[in-house]
């Protein structure tokens, strides 16, 4: 490998990839097991709004083994059975994924998280909204972080307040900044989630997203393309107004992601580039049902063809 360039994150991969990061962190293979504890969101139950995010259909990314009527122990066991055929020595991380997993009192949440920890997991990931973070919650997570590594994944989605209002998020970019800073101060690995292609956003907005998230104390970032999923508010809106959003073509998305990466801090680990929902639910974009790894391969190819890499234009 002497003729290969080694980048700031220590590999020859042209972006700071999650697979290498997680193997280094845990010393081997790990797999996330999604856990559903039946919580809601403040933009669903009327606290801040109703209907949820206009694009949201949790069933489009919730695994079949993940059922809120089962205990956490049962869900983790079903997850292990689902993945065990791949690697018998696999270790597992409990991923509290569906809806807002800090949207309850601490006395309700702590037993849930600790039940997961007591079932032999290697780590804990809590998916939540930036406006559902507080010091009492983070103190509790910091105490669990002394037992197993805890990561908080913040659904920021956009850095533009006008977009957040349009998609019915009912939180602000200031909420995202505050939450990321609070999580980091409590010693928790902090991640963010962004969607590229939201209504009204252009490439200049995407580059602004890259600059803004790069200024935060984030360790990981998930990206994915906006999808129009049947049965959602977004799908109904687009049926009445086809110009409301313009879904990415595959080539345009690859080019956009590579440009985004060029402006992203090299210190941020990129966990995901694309979301793949059940084909029968996806209205657009369809991209010939390409798999996640196939899209990542195209991103790798585009990075190489441009002779560029994550953070090349980061200031």
N, C-alpha and C positions, 0 to 999 in steps of 0.2 A: 504493500500500500504506500510505498515511499513516493510514488508519483501522484498520489491523490492528495487533494487539499483537505486538511483537517480544519474544521470550522470552530468557532468560539466555544461551542457546546461539546466539543471533544470527539465528534464523529465526522465522517466524510459525507453524511447526508446533508443536503442543501437546506434543510430546515431542522429546527430543534425538535426532534420527534419524540412522541410520548412513549413509544415502545421501549426505546433505549433508556429513557428517564426512569420508567417504572421498574425495569429489570435492575438497573443500578440501585434504585431505592430499596427494593425488596430482596435483591440478591437472587432472583430467579423469576419464573413465570407466575403471574397472578391474573385472575379473571374477576371482573365485576359480576356480582349477582344483584339484580334489581330487586328492591323491596318496596312494596306498596302498603302503606299504613292507613290509607283512606282519608287523608287530610284534604282540605279544600284550598282555596286561594281567596284573598280579599277582593279580587276583581270578579269573583264568581258568586260569593255568598251575600253580596249587598253591602259589605263593609265599605268598600270603595267603589264598587261597580258590580255589574252582573254580566253573565255571558262568557267571561274569561277572555283571553287573547283571541283576536279575530281569526287566527290561523290554527288554533289549538284543537287537537284531537288526541288525547293521551293514549287512546287505544292503538294509535298508529305507531307508537314506539314502546309499548309495554309488552314484555315477553309473556308467553302463555302461562309460564309457571308462576307468574307474579300476580297473586290474588289477595286483595285486602281482607277477604274473609278468613284467610289462613293466618296463623301466628307467624311471627318473624322466623322462629325456629323452623317451622314447616316450609316457609318460602325459601329459606337458605338451603335446606336439605333438597328440595326440588331443584333448586338452581345447581347444586353440586351434581345431582344425578343427570341434569341436562348437559353439563359440560365435562363430566368426568371421563367420557370416552376419548377426549382429545389428549389429555395429559394426566395420567394417574397421580402424579406428584404435584398437581396444580394447587396453589394457594388462592384464597378468595378474599375479595373486598366486598363488604355490604354497601350497596349503592341505594340510598333512599332517594328515589327518582321522581315518582309521579306527583304532580302538583307541587305544593309548597310545604316542604318537610320541616319547617320551623314555625309553622302557623298554628301554634297551640301553646298553652302555658308550659313552662319548663317542667313542672311536676308531671305533666302528661308525657312530654317528650323524653325525659331522661330514662325512664324505664324501658322505652322502646329501643333507644340507642344501646343501652347496657345489655338488653336481651341479645342484640346482635353480637356485641363484644363477647358475651358468655358462650357463644356458639362457635368459637375457634376461628374467627375471621382474622385476617392479617391487617385490615384497615377499614376505615369508615369514610364514606363520602356522603355529604348531605347536600342535596339540591334544593335551592330555595330562591326567593326573591330578595332583592337588595333592601326592600322596605320592611322585611320581616326578620331583622337582625337587631339584637339588643345585648347589653352588657351581661345581664344575668344568664342568657342563653350561652354566650361565648365563654363565660367563666365555667359553665358546666361542660361545654365541649373541650375547653382547655384541660379540664381534669381528666376527661376520657383520653385526651391526646397523650397523657402520661402512660396509658396502658397500650393503646394501639394508635398508629398515625391517623389523624382526622383531617379531612379536607372539606372545605366549604365551596360549593359550586354556585355562583351567583348568576341568575338569569338576567343579564343586563339587556340583551337583545339589540339595543341601539344606544348610541351616545347622544342622539338628537331628541330633545324633549318633544318637538313637534311630531316626530314619528311615534314616540312612546304614547302620546295622547291618541294618535290616529289608530293605533293597533289595540287600544283599550287596556294598556298595561297598568295605568294609574300609579306609576312611580316615576321618578325623575332621574336624570343623570347624576344630580347631586346625591340622591339616595345611593346610587351605585358607588360613587367615590367614597362616601362615608362608610358604607358596609365593607368595602375592600380594605380600607385603612383600619377599621376596627378588628376585622378578622386577622389581619397580619400582625397587629399589635398584641393579639392574644396568642401568637405563635402558631396559628393554624395555616396550613397550606391553603392558598386562596386561588380559585379558578373563576373564569368568566365564560359566558356563552353569548355569542353574537350571531345574528342572522343577516346575511347579505341578500339584498334585493327587496327589502321592505318597501311599501308604497311611497313613492315620491323621492326615494333616495337614489343618488347618482354616484359615480366614481369618486367625486370630490368628497362626498359623505363617507364613503368607505375608507378613504385615506385619512380622514379626520378620526374615524373610529380607531384606526391603527395607531395614530398619534396619541389619542386620549387613553386608550387602554395600556399603551406602553408606559405611560406616566404613573400607572397604578402599581401597588406592590403585589402583582399577580405572579403566580408560578405557572399556571396552565391556562389555555384558551381553547374553547371549542368554537368552530365556525360551521355553519351550514347554509345551504341555499334556501331561500323561501320556497316552500311547496304549497300548492293549493290542494287541500285535502277535501274530499267530498263530505258534505254535511256540516262544514264549518261556516261561520259568518263570512269569512273571506271568499269562500266558494260562491255563496249567494250574492255577495257584492259584485264579484267578477262576472257573474251571469248577467246581471243588470247593467254593469259598466265594465266591458272587457278591457278598457284602458286603465283601470284602477291600478293594476300591477302588470309589469311585463316580465314574465319569467325568463330567467337566463337560458340561453342556449348553452350547451355543454362547452363549446369552445370559448364563449364569452366568459363563462364562469371560471374556467381554468385560468384564463388571462387575468381576470379580476383578482383571483386568489393569489396569483404570483406577484402581482403588483402590490397587493396588500401586504404580503410577506416581506417584500423589500423594505417597507416602511415600519415593520413591526420590530420591537426590541428583540435582539437575539437571546435575551435572558428568559423569554417566555416560551414554555414548552407548548407546542401545538398538538392538542390531543385528537382533534377531528376536523375534517374539511367538509364533510358531506353528510346528509341525512338520507337514509334509504327507508322509506315507508312501504307498507304492503301495496303492491302494484294496483290492486283493485280499488284502493282508496285515493290514489294520486291522480289528480286531473292534469296538473302541469307543475314543473317540467318533467317529462318522462325519461328522456335520455336513453331510450332503448333498454330500460331496466338494468342499467350498469350497476355493478357492485361497488361497495366502498373502496376496496383495494384497487379496482380498475381506475377509478377517478384519481386516487392518490398516485397511481403509476403515471397518469397523464400530467399531474402536477409536477412530479419528479422530472419528467421528460421536458416540460416547458421551462423549468428552472435551469436544466442543463443546456437547452437550446439557446436560452437568453444569456447563459453564463452568469447567472445571478444567484442570490441566496437570501435567506431571511436576514433582515437587518442591514442589507447593503446600503440602503438609503436612509437608515435610521439615524436621527440626530438627537 
